[in-house]
Amino acid sequence: MDSLKKKQAAILKVRHRIVKAIRDFFDERDFTLFDPPIITPNASEGTSTLFEMDYFDLGKAYLTQSGQLYAEAGAMALGRVYTFGPTFRAEKSKTRRHLTEFWMVEPEMAFYNLEDDMDLAEEFLEYIVQTVLADCKNELEILERDTSKLEKVVRPFPRVSYSEAVEILKSKGRDFEWGNDFGAPDEATISEQFDKPVLVHRYPSDIKAFYMKRDPENPKVALAVDVLAPEGYGEIIGGSQREDNLDLLLERITEHKLPQHYFEWYLDLRRFGSVPHSGFGLGLERTVTWICGIEHLRETIPFPRMIYRNTP
């Protein structure tokens, strides 16, 4: 087998081991696998990146962007759940970090606040990386991965607020205005200051999804967190504490100009009794890309789907 074929095989073996580690992690912690629908009547993250289809006599339907809203229902019933499956984004981004079809794992936990959410994300990433280091030595050697960098992925991870991250960017000479979202170069600059994943929390609420709870001490920011991988690999986890107040959630749906009637079942989770709850999503392909130390997400899945490729 030539060198390129060996590397392709090694990447898929590492992917396989990461998938098993993900399932083992949640199964060992008494999470219940909760399978959400792939066909949905509405957006969860935003309306501009949906794959649309005609759904019989019911009008338009869409391929899922996330299983999170359904996982929240599961968490209300079962306490701690996780979803794991394909997701779809009709995002016209031609970058090394984007696919139109990718896999995501999304845990959702009742009675978790943002701090609990961040603690779980840290434990989760440490478990995945240390498992791959232990079980995929041969594959990482074939990929010529510098494992000394992965060995540093142990808790605790650094945590900085969005505002602190903005100051990091300014100190490095980047022209960045508070209130904007981070692009890939911004994430790379922030993560370069650390030798392990960094958790950036409390983003401006205006740039985050409608379901993210605002900080009661500062409503201008949401109780949200992104985990940025080191070595310039960018965001691999996005999560938040969810808004559990019905009136505030209704306000956010109105602000985002979303059709309320599609979310009535989701609002019922608040109408008839709710609890504080949180969750996050981890992109499988981005995680494989980082751990393998490779350049492009398309190398991490056998038949990648991108804006100019839908075959074979």
HELIX and SHEET records of a PDB file:
HELIX    1   1 SER A    3  GLU A   28  1                                  26    
HELIX    2   2 THR A   47  THR A   49  5                                   3    
HELIX    3   3 PHE A   56  LEU A   58  5                                   3    
HELIX    4   4 GLN A   68  LEU A   78  1                                  11    
HELIX    5   5 LEU A  114  ASP A  135  1                                  22    
HELIX    6   6 LYS A  137  ILE A  142  1                                   6    
HELIX    7   7 THR A  147  LEU A  150  1                                   4    
HELIX    8   8 TYR A  162  SER A  171  1                                  10    
HELIX    9   9 ALA A  184  SER A  191  1                                   8    
HELIX   10  10 SER A  205  ILE A  207  5                                   3    
HELIX   11  11 LEU A  246  GLU A  255  1                                  10    
HELIX   12  12 GLN A  260  PHE A  263  5                                   4    
HELIX   13  13 GLU A  264  ARG A  271  1                                   8    
HELIX   14  14 LEU A  284  CYS A  292  1                                   9    
HELIX   15  15 LEU A  297  THR A  300  5                                   4    
SHEET    1   A 8 THR A  32  LEU A  33  0                                        
SHEET    2   A 8 ARG A  80  PHE A  88  1                                        
SHEET    3   A 8 GLU A 101  ALA A 110 -1                                        
SHEET    4   A 8 HIS A 277  GLY A 283 -1                                        
SHEET    5   A 8 GLY A 234  GLN A 241 -1                                        
SHEET    6   A 8 ALA A 224  ALA A 229 -1                                        
SHEET    7   A 8 VAL A 198  HIS A 201 -1                                        
SHEET    8   A 8 ARG A 159  SER A 161  1                                        
SHEET    1   B 3 ILE A  39  THR A  40  0                                        
SHEET    2   B 3 LYS A  60  LEU A  63 -1                                        
SHEET    3   B 3 GLU A  52  ASP A  54 -1                                        
SHEET    1   C 2 ARG A 214  ASP A 215  0                                        
SHEET    2   C 2 ASN A 218  ALA A 222 -1                                        
END                                                                             
